[in-house]
Amino acid sequence: MTAPATHVWRLLKWGRILARHGALSGIERDQNTPLPIRRLARIARIGARVPAVPRYADALQAIGPAAIKLGQTLATRPDIVGEAASNDLMRLQDALPPVPYETIHAAMTRAFGRDPAELFASIDPVPVGAASIAQVHRGVTTDGRTVAIKVLRPGVEVDFARAIETYQWAAAQVEGYGGELARLRPRLVIETFKRWTARELDLRREAASASELADAMTAEPDFLVPKIDWQRTTGKVLTLEWINGIKLSNRPALVAAGYDLPLLANTLVHAFLRQAIAEGFFHADMHQGNLFALPGNKIAAIDFGIMGRIDRRARVWLAEILYGLITGNYKRVAEIHFEAGYVPPHHSVAEFATALRAVGEPMRGMSVKDMSIGMMLDGLFNITRDFDMQTQPHLLLLQKTMVMVEGVATSLDPEINLWNAASPFVREWIRTELGPEAAVADRLVEDFRTLARLPDLIRNIERRFPNPPGAPPEPPLREIEVVRIGGGWRYALVAVLSAGASLGLGWMLWG
């Protein structure tokens, strides 16, 4: 285990870099910052030339790969780092100097256990992208397919493990001060960051995420996920279909190629809603560099290292919250927060509804260029302190992704109104998931599961309460003749009776 003195030394070294970029000024000024932490910040900036405008993203890029990833995590938490820092951290796009191709070739040889020439006819030694964890090269397989080859940077696992250990130690010290810092749950933030990183450091998991997302998005034919080449994929090398399109960040090229930009923006919003609300599994790194326009106004995504997952109950809450904000039903939105346990029960539902109205009402009927989801999230964060709302881990990635999708959509179509674009999808999903048909279907599923457990239940009762010794045997039951209607008559009869009973009960309850 690393000694506390080592952690303090690392923090001071990183703090020195942060100070030179002006990234510690907010910590020193914030009255919620404990005195020992403010003192540490002052020590770190002794003799440093502090710029007038803090450059948070530049500071974390100067520290290294793990700090870049941590910065991307903190970009989702304006309640912790502040709105200005959160916006600046959104600039972090993982751009780093590439590793020499000789080093990458050696890493591929170790990963495959053989010369990559046996799997690829050619590999371009110049990378098409170099990030904090891996870099990507274009290649051609021995069977003639053009592919993207993503290779982990050698030694990156050790660097991340060392940094995360210090982050965990620092978060525990900070949370131990209690008060506002404890409410923000910094240890949970670091644990979430650790889980994200663990997924990204195993490229087989990224491949599996891409494959799962492709299956989930069959209902959105205009949103494409590249196919995985499993025969050329290991924990340290990922090979997937090459996407030959125009990055959504290159607006002039999109216009020159004749793409319908408002249609692309709507496709992106609907694809995100499909992932987050309908499927509960979403691409959580949907910045412009990871999205491409393809012929036919289609969109393709890459880089599946960071994925989010939300269970069905949380998705129902999320859909109702979004729809309530869209329609102005703030009382229902407030009730959902209390039902979900987001707000402690000692607070007033009516007061919380009023606070939500102040956040949501300015959004309605306006284009995103005038009022954004990012501003709405900022408003929500501002009321969390008043109502003792704690961080919800499953919403961290979602908040980050919503802001990203908003940014990409508005860069394509500045006039888009995300509320209007989201409303039909959310309304239909709520009707499908919460309407009477869904309730009957849920009851049928529950009844069938109960029937399937009956044999085990009877056997358990017989084992628990066998016939007492000396008791006369029970008379045999008279065999009843049945008329067979095909081989599966028993199952058909049980299904019909169960369905009839469930439908009858359903109409009594919901009719």
Residue pairs with C-beta under 8 A, 6 or more apart in sequence:
2 165
2 166
2 169
4 169
6 166
7 165
7 166
7 169
7 170
10 163
10 166
11 40
11 166
11 170
12 40
12 43
12 44
14 63
14 67
15 24
15 40
15 41
15 43
15 44
15 45
16 44
16 45
16 48
17 59
17 62
17 63
18 24
18 44
18 59
18 63
19 41
19 44
19 45
19 48
19 50
20 45
20 48
20 49
20 50
20 59
21 51
21 54
21 55
21 56
21 58
21 59
21 62
22 50
22 51
22 52
22 53
22 54
22 55
23 54
23 55
23 56
23 59
23 85
24 41
24 44
24 45
25 50
25 54
26 54
26 81
26 82
26 84
26 85
27 33
27 37
27 38
27 41
28 38
28 41
28 42
32 179
32 180
32 181
33 41
34 174
34 177
34 181
37 174
54 84
54 85
54 88
55 88
56 71
56 81
56 85
56 88
56 89
57 71
57 88
57 89
57 90
57 91
57 92
60 67
60 68
60 70
60 71
60 89
60 92
61 67
61 68
61 92
61 95
61 96
64 132
64 159
64 163
65 96
65 132
65 133
65 153
65 156
65 159
65 160
66 132
66 159
66 160
66 162
66 163
66 164
66 197
67 163
68 92
68 94
68 96
68 132
69 132
69 133
69 160
69 193
69 196
69 197
69 200
70 163
70 167
70 193
71 89
71 92
72 89
72 92
72 400
73 189
73 192
73 193
73 196
73 396
74 80
74 81
74 85
74 86
74 89
74 189
75 86
75 89
75 90
75 92
75 400
76 86
76 396
76 397
76 399
76 400
76 403
77 86
77 184
77 189
77 391
77 396
78 85
78 86
78 377
78 378
78 381
79 184
79 381
79 384
80 184
80 186
80 189
81 89
83 378
87 374
90 403
90 404
90 407
93 287
93 289
94 131
94 132
94 133
95 130
95 131
96 130
96 131
96 132
97 130
98 127
98 130
98 135
99 130
99 135
99 153
99 154
101 125
101 126
101 127
101 137
103 154
104 127
104 135
104 137
104 151
105 116
105 123
106 154
107 151
107 152
107 154
107 236
107 237
108 116
108 149
108 151
108 237
109 115
109 116
110 236
111 151
111 234
111 235
111 236
111 237
112 118
112 119
112 232
112 234
112 237
116 123
118 142
119 141
119 142
119 231
119 232
120 139
120 140
120 141
120 142
120 147
120 149
120 232
121 139
121 140
121 141
121 142
121 144
122 139
122 140
123 137
123 138
123 139
123 140
123 149
124 137
124 138
124 139
125 137
126 137
127 135
127 136
127 137
128 136
128 137
128 138
128 148
129 135
129 136
129 289
130 136
132 153
132 156
133 152
133 153
133 156
133 200
133 201
133 305
134 150
134 151
134 152
134 153
134 156
134 203
134 238
135 150
135 151
135 153
136 148
136 149
136 150
136 151
137 148
137 149
137 151
138 146
138 147
138 148
138 149
138 242
139 146
139 147
139 148
139 149
139 239
140 146
140 147
141 147
141 229
141 232
141 239
145 229
145 241
145 242
146 242
146 244
147 229
147 232
147 239
147 240
147 241
147 242
148 226
148 239
148 240
148 241
148 242
148 243
148 302
149 232
149 237
149 238
149 239
150 203
150 206
150 237
150 238
150 239
150 240
151 236
151 237
152 201
152 203
152 236
152 237
156 201
157 201
160 197
160 201
164 190
164 193
164 194
164 197
167 190
167 193
168 187
168 190
168 191
168 194
171 186
171 187
171 189
171 190
172 187
174 181
174 186
175 181
175 182
175 185
175 186
175 187
180 385
183 385
183 388
183 390
184 391
185 390
185 391
188 391
188 393
189 391
189 396
192 393
192 396
196 305
196 306
196 397
199 205
199 206
199 209
199 305
199 306
199 307
200 206
200 305
200 306
202 235
203 233
203 234
203 235
203 236
203 237
203 238
204 233
204 234
204 235
204 238
206 238
206 304
206 305
207 228
207 230
207 233
207 238
207 240
207 304
209 304
209 305
209 307
210 225
210 226
210 228
210 240
210 304
211 228
212 281
213 225
213 275
213 281
213 283
213 301
213 304
213 307
214 225
214 227
216 274
216 275
216 279
216 281
217 223
217 224
217 225
217 271
217 274
217 275
217 279
219 274
219 278
220 267
220 270
220 271
220 274
221 298
222 267
222 271
222 296
222 297
222 298
222 299
223 267
223 268
223 271
223 274
223 298
223 299
223 300
223 301
224 294
224 298
224 299
224 300
224 301
225 300
225 301
225 304
226 240
226 241
226 242
226 243
226 300
226 302
227 240
227 241
228 238
228 239
228 240
228 241
229 239
229 240
229 241
232 239
233 239
233 240
240 302
243 292
243 294
243 300
243 302
244 294
245 292
245 293
245 294
245 300
246 253
246 254
246 257
246 259
246 292
246 293
247 253
247 288
247 289
247 291
247 292
247 293
248 254
248 264
248 268
248 288
248 291
248 292
248 293
248 299
248 408
248 411
248 412
249 288
249 289
249 411
251 261
251 411
251 412
254 261
254 264
254 293
254 412
255 261
257 293
259 293
259 297
260 297
261 412
261 413
262 412
262 413
262 415
262 416
263 297
264 293
264 297
264 299
264 412
264 413
265 408
265 409
265 410
265 412
265 413
265 416
265 421
266 413
266 416
266 421
267 297
267 298
267 299
268 286
268 291
268 299
268 405
268 408
268 409
268 412
269 405
269 409
269 416
269 418
269 421
269 422
270 421
270 425
271 299
272 282
272 286
272 401
272 402
272 405
273 422
273 425
273 426
274 425
275 281
275 282
275 283
276 282
276 308
276 310
276 315
276 318
276 398
276 401
277 315
277 318
277 319
277 322
277 425
277 426
277 429
278 315
278 429
280 309
280 310
280 311
280 312
280 314
280 315
281 307
281 308
281 309
281 310
282 307
282 308
282 309
282 310
282 397
282 398
282 401
283 290
283 301
283 304
283 306
283 307
283 401
284 306
284 307
284 308
284 397
284 398
284 400
284 401
285 303
285 305
285 306
285 401
285 404
286 301
286 401
286 404
286 405
286 408
287 404
287 407
287 408
288 407
288 408
288 411
290 301
290 302
290 303
291 299
291 300
291 301
291 302
291 408
292 299
292 300
292 301
292 302
293 299
294 300
306 397
308 394
308 397
308 398
308 401
309 394
310 318
310 394
310 398
311 394
314 340
314 394
314 395
316 430
316 433
316 434
317 336
317 339
317 340
318 398
319 426
319 429
319 430
319 433
320 332
320 333
320 336
320 430
321 333
321 336
321 337
322 422
322 426
323 329
323 423
323 426
323 427
323 430
324 330
324 332
324 333
324 336
325 333
325 356
325 360
325 363
325 376
325 419
326 364
326 419
326 422
326 423
326 426
328 357
328 360
328 361
328 364
330 353
330 354
330 356
330 357
330 360
331 349
331 350
331 353
333 353
333 356
333 360
334 343
334 349
334 350
334 352
334 353
334 356
335 349
337 343
337 352
337 389
338 345
338 347
338 349
338 352
342 389
342 390
342 392
343 352
343 387
343 388
343 389
344 387
344 388
347 387
347 388
352 383
352 387
355 383
355 386
355 387
356 383
358 379
359 376
359 379
359 380
359 383
360 376
362 371
363 371
363 373
363 375
363 376
363 419
364 419
365 417
366 417
367 414
367 415
367 416
367 417
368 406
368 409
368 410
368 414
368 416
368 417
368 418
369 410
369 414
369 415
372 406
372 410
373 402
373 403
373 406
373 418
374 403
374 406
374 407
377 399
377 402
377 403
383 389
406 418
409 416
409 418
409 421
410 416
432 438
436 506
436 510
436 511
439 506
439 509
439 510
440 502
440 503
440 506
440 510
443 502
443 505
443 506
444 498
444 499
444 502
447 498
447 501
447 502
448 495
448 498
451 494
451 498
467 473
467 474
482 489
485 492
486 492
